[in-house]
Amino acid sequence: MNATLASSARPLWAITVWCDNTHIFTELPSVNGGAPYIQKYALTEGGLSKAISLMRDLYAKHQPLGGDYTIPLNPLIKHAQGINNFSPDQRQAARDILRKLKVI
């Protein structure tokens, strides 16, 4: 099985957002491959609220059928399986290390 890594975990409705000393900017990609649309908001609570509303509206428009966005797992990283998968010897070794470090 071959796996390829995506260049980004960004969903389809994601936009780029940044700020300077006076404004919040949002960049929406062009639907036809042209120049992106950049919207400027005041660097205030009201401006931030408007930028967040734009992001919420885009999410509502593109919302996947599965519900909320979940971060995809990297197949190259072995993820922890849970606290119950350790043997009694492993647990004792961990306790011994914590005692040696005077944590417990």
N, CA, C and O atoms as CSV, one atom per row, in Angstrom:
chain,resi,resn,atom,element,x,y,z
A,1,MET,N,N,0.843,-1.170,0.000
A,1,MET,CA,C,0.000,0.000,0.000
A,1,MET,C,C,0.890,1.234,0.000
A,1,MET,O,O,1.721,1.388,0.894
A,2,ASN,N,N,0.737,2.102,-0.966
A,2,ASN,CA,C,1.497,3.341,-1.032
A,2,ASN,C,C,0.666,4.474,-0.468
A,2,ASN,O,O,-0.531,4.581,-0.735
A,3,ALA,N,N,1.312,5.309,0.310
A,3,ALA,CA,C,0.637,6.473,0.877
A,3,ALA,C,C,1.368,7.724,0.434
A,3,ALA,O,O,2.595,7.742,0.345
A,4,THR,N,N,0.616,8.751,0.161
A,4,THR,CA,C,1.218,10.032,-0.170
A,4,THR,C,C,0.729,11.057,0.846
A,4,THR,O,O,-0.425,11.025,1.275
A,5,LEU,N,N,1.612,11.953,1.218
A,5,LEU,CA,C,1.261,12.984,2.171
A,5,LEU,C,C,0.696,14.191,1.436
A,5,LEU,O,O,1.223,14.605,0.404
A,6,ALA,N,N,-0.364,14.742,1.968
A,6,ALA,CA,C,-0.927,15.956,1.403
A,6,ALA,C,C,-0.036,17.131,1.788
A,6,ALA,O,O,0.624,17.107,2.827
A,7,SER,N,N,-0.021,18.155,0.947
A,7,SER,CA,C,0.788,19.325,1.262
A,7,SER,C,C,0.172,20.130,2.401
A,7,SER,O,O,0.843,20.961,3.013
A,8,SER,N,N,-1.104,19.881,2.684
A,8,SER,CA,C,-1.782,20.598,3.760
A,8,SER,C,C,-2.980,19.782,4.226
A,8,SER,O,O,-3.576,19.034,3.452
A,9,ALA,N,N,-3.321,19.935,5.494
A,9,ALA,CA,C,-4.530,19.306,6.027
A,9,ALA,C,C,-5.693,20.287,5.987
A,9,ALA,O,O,-6.754,20.030,6.557
A,10,ARG,N,N,-5.489,21.390,5.324
A,10,ARG,CA,C,-6.483,22.453,5.225
A,10,ARG,C,C,-7.702,21.953,4.448
A,10,ARG,O,O,-7.567,21.404,3.354
A,11,PRO,N,N,-8.899,22.148,5.024
A,11,PRO,CA,C,-10.106,21.719,4.319
A,11,PRO,C,C,-10.462,22.686,3.179
A,11,PRO,O,O,-9.873,23.761,3.068
A,12,LEU,N,N,-11.419,22.302,2.344
A,12,LEU,CA,C,-11.791,23.098,1.181
A,12,LEU,C,C,-12.283,24.492,1.548
A,12,LEU,O,O,-12.109,25.424,0.763
A,13,TRP,N,N,-12.884,24.659,2.703
A,13,TRP,CA,C,-13.453,25.958,3.066
A,13,TRP,C,C,-12.457,26.859,3.797
A,13,TRP,O,O,-12.814,27.973,4.181
A,14,ALA,N,N,-11.230,26.410,3.995
A,14,ALA,CA,C,-10.242,27.204,4.730
A,14,ALA,C,C,-9.793,28.410,3.915
A,14,ALA,O,O,-9.674,28.345,2.692
A,15,ILE,N,N,-9.548,29.506,4.616
A,15,ILE,CA,C,-9.028,30.706,3.980
A,15,ILE,C,C,-7.780,31.149,4.731
A,15,ILE,O,O,-7.528,30.700,5.849
A,16,THR,N,N,-7.005,32.025,4.115
A,16,THR,CA,C,-5.823,32.566,4.751
A,16,THR,C,C,-6.200,33.870,5.443
A,16,THR,O,O,-6.892,34.714,4.872
A,17,VAL,N,N,-5.734,34.023,6.685
A,17,VAL,CA,C,-6.036,35.221,7.463
A,17,VAL,C,C,-4.737,35.740,8.060
A,17,VAL,O,O,-3.922,34.956,8.547
A,18,TRP,N,N,-4.532,37.074,8.028
A,18,TRP,CA,C,-3.379,37.691,8.655
A,18,TRP,C,C,-3.732,39.105,9.077
A,18,TRP,O,O,-4.808,39.606,8.751
A,19,CYS,N,N,-2.827,39.749,9.802
A,19,CYS,CA,C,-3.084,41.131,10.225
A,19,CYS,C,C,-1.805,41.945,10.172
A,19,CYS,O,O,-0.700,41.408,10.105
A,20,ASP,N,N,-1.991,43.263,10.206
A,20,ASP,CA,C,-0.882,44.195,10.397
A,20,ASP,C,C,-1.251,45.065,11.585
A,20,ASP,O,O,-2.054,44.639,12.416
A,21,ASN,N,N,-0.704,46.257,11.700
A,21,ASN,CA,C,-0.987,47.106,12.854
A,21,ASN,C,C,-2.388,47.707,12.861
A,21,ASN,O,O,-2.846,48.188,13.897
A,22,THR,N,N,-3.069,47.686,11.732
A,22,THR,CA,C,-4.373,48.355,11.671
A,22,THR,C,C,-5.506,47.509,11.091
A,22,THR,O,O,-6.673,47.865,11.255
A,23,HIS,N,N,-5.200,46.420,10.432
A,23,HIS,CA,C,-6.247,45.658,9.743
A,23,HIS,C,C,-6.080,44.152,9.886
A,23,HIS,O,O,-4.981,43.655,10.137
A,24,ILE,N,N,-7.182,43.438,9.724
A,24,ILE,CA,C,-7.219,41.984,9.577
A,24,ILE,C,C,-7.556,41.728,8.123
A,24,ILE,O,O,-8.483,42.334,7.585
A,25,PHE,N,N,-6.822,40.842,7.483
A,25,PHE,CA,C,-7.052,40.537,6.081
A,25,PHE,C,C,-7.498,39.085,5.943
A,25,PHE,O,O,-6.999,38.206,6.647
A,26,THR,N,N,-8.437,38.839,5.037
A,26,THR,CA,C,-8.833,37.476,4.689
A,26,THR,C,C,-8.633,37.310,3.193
A,26,THR,O,O,-8.982,38.192,2.409
A,27,GLU,N,N,-8.079,36.191,2.811
A,27,GLU,CA,C,-7.842,35.903,1.394
A,27,GLU,C,C,-8.653,34.687,0.991
A,27,GLU,O,O,-8.472,33.595,1.530
A,28,LEU,N,N,-9.549,34.890,0.037
A,28,LEU,CA,C,-10.355,33.798,-0.494
A,28,LEU,C,C,-9.838,33.453,-1.882
A,28,LEU,O,O,-9.677,34.344,-2.716
A,29,PRO,N,N,-9.576,32.187,-2.145
A,29,PRO,CA,C,-9.087,31.808,-3.473
A,29,PRO,C,C,-10.152,32.045,-4.534
A,29,PRO,O,O,-11.350,31.976,-4.260
A,30,SER,N,N,-9.704,32.318,-5.726
A,30,SER,CA,C,-10.616,32.510,-6.848
A,30,SER,C,C,-11.215,31.172,-7.251
A,30,SER,O,O,-10.525,30.153,-7.231
A,31,VAL,N,N,-12.499,31.162,-7.618
A,31,VAL,CA,C,-13.130,29.912,-8.036
A,31,VAL,C,C,-12.714,29.509,-9.443
A,31,VAL,O,O,-12.842,28.342,-9.813
A,32,ASN,N,N,-12.207,30.481,-10.251
A,32,ASN,CA,C,-11.838,30.148,-11.631
A,32,ASN,C,C,-10.331,30.201,-11.856
A,32,ASN,O,O,-9.880,30.267,-13.000
A,33,GLY,N,N,-9.539,30.174,-10.770
A,33,GLY,CA,C,-8.090,30.154,-10.910
A,33,GLY,C,C,-7.464,31.518,-11.062
A,33,GLY,O,O,-6.252,31.611,-11.254
A,34,GLY,N,N,-8.239,32.579,-10.984
A,34,GLY,CA,C,-7.706,33.934,-11.115
A,34,GLY,C,C,-7.112,34.430,-9.809
A,34,GLY,O,O,-6.771,33.647,-8.922
A,35,ALA,N,N,-6.995,35.734,-9.711
A,35,ALA,CA,C,-6.433,36.359,-8.517
A,35,ALA,C,C,-7.369,36.140,-7.328
A,35,ALA,O,O,-8.589,36.136,-7.499
A,36,PRO,N,N,-6.818,35.958,-6.132
A,36,PRO,CA,C,-7.668,35.770,-4.949
A,36,PRO,C,C,-8.366,37.073,-4.576
A,36,PRO,O,O,-7.946,38.158,-4.979
A,37,TYR,N,N,-9.434,36.945,-3.804
A,37,TYR,CA,C,-10.167,38.106,-3.293
A,37,TYR,C,C,-9.686,38.353,-1.871
A,37,TYR,O,O,-9.731,37.455,-1.029
A,38,ILE,N,N,-9.223,39.577,-1.603
A,38,ILE,CA,C,-8.737,39.922,-0.277
A,38,ILE,C,C,-9.674,40.950,0.335
A,38,ILE,O,O,-9.923,42.008,-0.243
A,39,GLN,N,N,-10.188,40.623,1.513
A,39,GLN,CA,C,-11.091,41.507,2.245
A,39,GLN,C,C,-10.336,42.077,3.433
A,39,GLN,O,O,-9.570,41.367,4.084
A,40,LYS,N,N,-10.548,43.371,3.721
A,40,LYS,CA,C,-9.852,44.044,4.810
A,40,LYS,C,C,-10.870,44.441,5.878
A,40,LYS,O,O,-11.916,45.012,5.569
A,41,TYR,N,N,-10.548,44.128,7.154
A,41,TYR,CA,C,-11.396,44.481,8.293
A,41,TYR,C,C,-10.567,45.305,9.275
A,41,TYR,O,O,-9.341,45.191,9.302
A,42,ALA,N,N,-11.224,46.125,10.072
A,42,ALA,CA,C,-10.534,46.885,11.114
A,42,ALA,C,C,-9.960,45.919,12.155
A,42,ALA,O,O,-10.551,44.880,12.450
A,43,LEU,N,N,-8.814,46.279,12.697
A,43,LEU,CA,C,-8.181,45.448,13.725
A,43,LEU,C,C,-8.824,45.783,15.069
A,43,LEU,O,O,-8.210,46.390,15.947
A,44,THR,N,N,-10.066,45.370,15.193
A,44,THR,CA,C,-10.870,45.592,16.393
A,44,THR,C,C,-11.650,44.321,16.673
A,44,THR,O,O,-11.631,43.384,15.874
A,45,GLU,N,N,-12.338,44.289,17.809
A,45,GLU,CA,C,-13.197,43.143,18.103
A,45,GLU,C,C,-14.266,42.994,17.024
A,45,GLU,O,O,-14.589,41.878,16.616
A,46,GLY,N,N,-14.817,44.122,16.560
A,46,GLY,CA,C,-15.833,44.070,15.514
A,46,GLY,C,C,-15.284,43.518,14.207
A,46,GLY,O,O,-15.937,42.717,13.539
A,47,GLY,N,N,-14.065,43.957,13.842
A,47,GLY,CA,C,-13.441,43.446,12.615
A,47,GLY,C,C,-13.148,41.965,12.714
A,47,GLY,O,O,-13.371,41.211,11.767
A,48,LEU,N,N,-12.641,41.547,13.879
A,48,LEU,CA,C,-12.370,40.125,14.088
A,48,LEU,C,C,-13.665,39.319,14.023
A,48,LEU,O,O,-13.698,38.223,13.462
A,49,SER,N,N,-14.724,39.867,14.599
A,49,SER,CA,C,-16.026,39.186,14.564
A,49,SER,C,C,-16.507,39.013,13.123
A,49,SER,O,O,-17.043,37.963,12.771
A,50,LYS,N,N,-16.320,40.027,12.297
A,50,LYS,CA,C,-16.728,39.932,10.885
A,50,LYS,C,C,-15.898,38.888,10.140
A,50,LYS,O,O,-16.431,38.131,9.329
A,51,ALA,N,N,-14.586,38.848,10.415
A,51,ALA,CA,C,-13.725,37.859,9.756
A,51,ALA,C,C,-14.122,36.448,10.180
A,51,ALA,O,O,-14.156,35.536,9.354
A,52,ILE,N,N,-14.423,36.269,11.461
A,52,ILE,CA,C,-14.845,34.949,11.938
A,52,ILE,C,C,-16.202,34.574,11.344
A,52,ILE,O,O,-16.432,33.409,11.019
A,53,SER,N,N,-17.096,35.545,11.201
A,53,SER,CA,C,-18.396,35.272,10.569
A,53,SER,C,C,-18.213,34.808,9.133
A,53,SER,O,O,-18.914,33.906,8.673
A,54,LEU,N,N,-17.263,35.430,8.418
A,54,LEU,CA,C,-16.973,34.995,7.052
A,54,LEU,C,C,-16.508,33.543,7.050
A,54,LEU,O,O,-16.953,32.750,6.220
A,55,MET,N,N,-15.607,33.189,7.982
A,55,MET,CA,C,-15.113,31.811,8.046
A,55,MET,C,C,-16.245,30.848,8.383
A,55,MET,O,O,-16.318,29.751,7.828
A,56,ARG,N,N,-17.129,31.258,9.293
A,56,ARG,CA,C,-18.275,30.410,9.667
A,56,ARG,C,C,-19.212,30.218,8.472
A,56,ARG,O,O,-19.707,29.115,8.240
A,57,ASP,N,N,-19.453,31.292,7.716
A,57,ASP,CA,C,-20.318,31.194,6.532
A,57,ASP,C,C,-19.720,30.258,5.484
A,57,ASP,O,O,-20.434,29.462,4.874
A,58,LEU,N,N,-18.407,30.361,5.281
A,58,LEU,CA,C,-17.755,29.461,4.317
A,58,LEU,C,C,-17.849,28.014,4.762
A,58,LEU,O,O,-18.075,27.120,3.946
A,59,TYR,N,N,-17.676,27.780,6.062
A,59,TYR,CA,C,-17.816,26.422,6.581
A,59,TYR,C,C,-19.235,25.906,6.354
A,59,TYR,O,O,-19.426,24.767,5.928
A,60,ALA,N,N,-20.229,26.749,6.641
A,60,ALA,CA,C,-21.624,26.328,6.463
A,60,ALA,C,C,-21.901,25.994,5.005
A,60,ALA,O,O,-22.657,25.068,4.713
A,61,LYS,N,N,-21.296,26.740,4.093
A,61,LYS,CA,C,-21.501,26.497,2.658
A,61,LYS,C,C,-20.863,25.185,2.211
A,61,LYS,O,O,-21.409,24.492,1.353
A,62,HIS,N,N,-19.724,24.843,2.781
A,62,HIS,CA,C,-18.973,23.656,2.348
A,62,HIS,C,C,-19.005,22.522,3.355
A,62,HIS,O,O,-18.264,21.549,3.213
A,63,GLN,N,N,-19.845,22.628,4.362
A,63,GLN,CA,C,-19.849,21.660,5.457
A,63,GLN,C,C,-19.955,20.229,4.943
A,63,GLN,O,O,-20.865,19.900,4.181
A,64,PRO,N,N,-19.021,19.382,5.365
A,64,PRO,CA,C,-19.075,17.980,4.938
A,64,PRO,C,C,-20.237,17.264,5.618
A,64,PRO,O,O,-20.697,17.667,6.686
A,65,LEU,N,N,-20.695,16.203,4.982
A,65,LEU,CA,C,-21.814,15.445,5.529
A,65,LEU,C,C,-21.472,14.786,6.853
A,65,LEU,O,O,-22.363,14.515,7.658
A,66,GLY,N,N,-20.193,14.526,7.089
A,66,GLY,CA,C,-19.778,13.860,8.318
A,66,GLY,C,C,-19.768,14.750,9.538
A,66,GLY,O,O,-19.515,14.265,10.640
A,67,GLY,N,N,-20.034,16.034,9.383
A,67,GLY,CA,C,-20.063,16.928,10.538
A,67,GLY,C,C,-18.809,17.753,10.656
A,67,GLY,O,O,-18.250,18.191,9.651
A,68,ASP,N,N,-18.359,17.970,11.882
A,68,ASP,CA,C,-17.228,18.843,12.152
A,68,ASP,C,C,-15.934,18.297,11.581
A,68,ASP,O,O,-15.781,17.094,11.369
A,69,TYR,N,N,-15.002,19.215,11.336
A,69,TYR,CA,C,-13.684,18.885,10.804
A,69,TYR,C,C,-12.871,18.130,11.842
A,69,TYR,O,O,-12.852,18.503,13.015
A,70,THR,N,N,-12.211,17.088,11.418
A,70,THR,CA,C,-11.287,16.371,12.290
A,70,THR,C,C,-9.907,16.411,11.653
A,70,THR,O,O,-9.767,16.330,10.433
A,71,ILE,N,N,-8.904,16.536,12.488
A,71,ILE,CA,C,-7.534,16.614,11.991
A,71,ILE,C,C,-7.107,15.229,11.520
A,71,ILE,O,O,-7.163,14.272,12.293
A,72,PRO,N,N,-6.678,15.106,10.256
A,72,PRO,CA,C,-6.250,13.794,9.772
A,72,PRO,C,C,-4.964,13.361,10.456
A,72,PRO,O,O,-4.101,14.187,10.752
A,73,LEU,N,N,-4.840,12.071,10.703
A,73,LEU,CA,C,-3.655,11.528,11.343
A,73,LEU,C,C,-2.575,11.273,10.307
A,73,LEU,O,O,-2.865,10.819,9.200
A,74,ASN,N,N,-1.344,11.562,10.658
A,74,ASN,CA,C,-0.211,11.309,9.786
A,74,ASN,C,C,0.092,9.810,9.829
A,74,ASN,O,O,0.364,9.276,10.905
A,75,PRO,N,N,0.052,9.119,8.688
A,75,PRO,CA,C,0.288,7.666,8.702
A,75,PRO,C,C,1.720,7.287,9.067
A,75,PRO,O,O,1.988,6.126,9.375
A,76,LEU,N,N,2.646,8.253,9.039
A,76,LEU,CA,C,4.035,7.954,9.364
A,76,LEU,C,C,4.318,8.040,10.856
A,76,LEU,O,O,5.396,7.654,11.308
A,77,ILE,N,N,3.356,8.544,11.622
A,77,ILE,CA,C,3.532,8.690,13.059
A,77,ILE,C,C,2.745,7.605,13.772
A,77,ILE,O,O,1.557,7.410,13.511
A,78,LYS,N,N,3.414,6.904,14.670
A,78,LYS,CA,C,2.729,5.900,15.465
A,78,LYS,C,C,2.049,6.612,16.622
A,78,LYS,O,O,2.716,7.242,17.443
A,79,HIS,N,N,0.738,6.519,16.693
A,79,HIS,CA,C,-0.025,7.225,17.706
A,79,HIS,C,C,-0.232,6.351,18.934
A,79,HIS,O,O,-0.338,5.129,18.831
A,80,ALA,N,N,-0.288,6.983,20.083
A,80,ALA,CA,C,-0.475,6.270,21.346
A,80,ALA,C,C,-1.788,5.498,21.316
A,80,ALA,O,O,-2.790,5.970,20.778
A,81,GLN,N,N,-1.767,4.329,21.889
A,81,GLN,CA,C,-2.939,3.469,21.874
A,81,GLN,C,C,-3.813,3.618,23.107
A,81,GLN,O,O,-4.960,3.171,23.102
A,82,GLY,N,N,-3.308,4.226,24.148
A,82,GLY,CA,C,-4.111,4.371,25.357
A,82,GLY,C,C,-3.360,3.883,26.570
A,82,GLY,O,O,-2.359,3.178,26.447
A,83,ILE,N,N,-3.829,4.248,27.720
A,83,ILE,CA,C,-3.146,3.951,28.976
A,83,ILE,C,C,-3.275,2.482,29.372
A,83,ILE,O,O,-2.466,1.996,30.162
A,84,ASN,N,N,-4.239,1.782,28.863
A,84,ASN,CA,C,-4.485,0.404,29.289
A,84,ASN,C,C,-3.651,-0.632,28.544
A,84,ASN,O,O,-3.797,-1.828,28.798
A,85,ASN,N,N,-2.795,-0.212,27.645
A,85,ASN,CA,C,-2.031,-1.164,26.847
A,85,ASN,C,C,-0.638,-1.431,27.393
A,85,ASN,O,O,0.207,-1.966,26.676
A,86,PHE,N,N,-0.375,-1.070,28.652
A,86,PHE,CA,C,0.950,-1.278,29.228
A,86,PHE,C,C,0.930,-2.497,30.145
A,86,PHE,O,O,-0.042,-2.751,30.856
A,87,SER,N,N,2.016,-3.229,30.107
A,87,SER,CA,C,2.121,-4.416,30.956
A,87,SER,C,C,2.455,-3.984,32.392
A,87,SER,O,O,2.902,-2.858,32.611
A,88,PRO,N,N,2.241,-4.870,33.365
A,88,PRO,CA,C,2.609,-4.541,34.744
A,88,PRO,C,C,4.100,-4.211,34.888
A,88,PRO,O,O,4.470,-3.348,35.685
A,89,ASP,N,N,4.954,-4.895,34.120
A,89,ASP,CA,C,6.389,-4.602,34.180
A,89,ASP,C,C,6.694,-3.194,33.661
A,89,ASP,O,O,7.526,-2.486,34.228
A,90,GLN,N,N,6.022,-2.797,32.591
A,90,GLN,CA,C,6.225,-1.449,32.056
A,90,GLN,C,C,5.752,-0.393,33.056
A,90,GLN,O,O,6.398,0.641,33.227
A,91,ARG,N,N,4.630,-0.656,33.709
A,91,ARG,CA,C,4.118,0.286,34.705
A,91,ARG,C,C,5.091,0.408,35.883
A,91,ARG,O,O,5.337,1.507,36.380
A,92,GLN,N,N,5.633,-0.711,36.318
A,92,GLN,CA,C,6.583,-0.685,37.434
A,92,GLN,C,C,7.854,0.059,37.035
A,92,GLN,O,O,8.399,0.824,37.831
A,93,ALA,N,N,8.329,-0.158,35.813
A,93,ALA,CA,C,9.531,0.537,35.342
A,93,ALA,C,C,9.286,2.049,35.305
A,93,ALA,O,O,10.171,2.830,35.656
A,94,ALA,N,N,8.100,2.458,34.885
A,94,ALA,CA,C,7.766,3.886,34.873
A,94,ALA,C,C,7.745,4.448,36.292
A,94,ALA,O,O,8.249,5.544,36.534
A,95,ARG,N,N,7.162,3.698,37.234
A,95,ARG,CA,C,7.140,4.138,38.635
A,95,ARG,C,C,8.568,4.280,39.172
A,95,ARG,O,O,8.885,5.247,39.865
A,96,ASP,N,N,9.427,3.302,38.844
A,96,ASP,CA,C,10.807,3.356,39.316
A,96,ASP,C,C,11.527,4.605,38.797
A,96,ASP,O,O,12.265,5.251,39.541
A,97,ILE,N,N,11.317,4.935,37.556
A,97,ILE,CA,C,11.934,6.136,36.985
A,97,ILE,C,C,11.409,7.388,37.664
A,97,ILE,O,O,12.182,8.292,37.981
A,98,LEU,N,N,10.092,7.452,37.893
A,98,LEU,CA,C,9.512,8.618,38.562
A,98,LEU,C,C,10.028,8.762,39.977
A,98,LEU,O,O,10.252,9.879,40.444
A,99,ARG,N,N,10.225,7.632,40.677
A,99,ARG,CA,C,10.803,7.679,42.041
A,99,ARG,C,C,12.244,8.177,41.989
A,99,ARG,O,O,12.658,8.988,42.817
A,100,LYS,N,N,13.005,7.687,41.010
A,100,LYS,CA,C,14.405,8.102,40.872
A,100,LYS,C,C,14.492,9.605,40.599
A,100,LYS,O,O,15.407,10.274,41.080
A,101,LEU,N,N,13.550,10.126,39.834
A,101,LEU,CA,C,13.525,11.566,39.544
A,101,LEU,C,C,12.868,12.372,40.660
A,101,LEU,O,O,12.788,13.598,40.589
A,102,LYS,N,N,12.392,11.661,41.704
A,102,LYS,CA,C,11.725,12.277,42.873
A,102,LYS,C,C,10.450,13.022,42.464
A,102,LYS,O,O,10.098,14.057,43.030
A,103,VAL,N,N,9.768,12.451,41.454
A,103,VAL,CA,C,8.465,12.988,41.072
A,103,VAL,C,C,7.391,12.404,41.978
A,103,VAL,O,O,6.439,13.089,42.352
A,104,ILE,N,N,7.552,11.141,42.323
A,104,ILE,CA,C,6.618,10.491,43.274
A,104,ILE,C,C,7.387,9.951,44.452
A,104,ILE,O,O,6.795,9.371,45.363
